[in-house]
Structures are given as C-alpha cells and as structure tokens.
Amino acid sequence: MVFEELAFEVMAELPTALARREVLALIEQVREAFGACTWVQYMPHAGAVEVREIGWCG
C-alpha cells in the first residue's frame, strides 16, 4: 500500500475535524523540529489523540 493512502485511511478514522487538525499541527511541529525524515505514531484514545512515538530516520 502506498504511504499516502495509508495516511489518508488513518486520518479518516479520527473522530472529528478538530482531531484531524490537531494531528496535522502535531506533524508540522515534529517536521519543524526534526526535518522531513520523521514519523509520528498516534492513535485516538479516550476522546483525544495519544502520541505513541516520534522518530527520525536520518
């Protein structure tokens, strides 16, 4: 599966538009701090977005 398709599916599973905006803001902050070669593992949990891991591959 193409990465963009997987990311789209994960974003679509978030409960609200607010949650999607929060995740996109988090990803932007991580990229600003670590550069483009980063990842953020997150999941919806108890009405919020729980960050599981942030990594850098560079």
ABEGO torsion letter per residue (X at the ends): XBAAAAAAAAAAABABAAAAAAAAAAAAAAAAAAEABBBBBBBBBGGBBBBABBBBBX
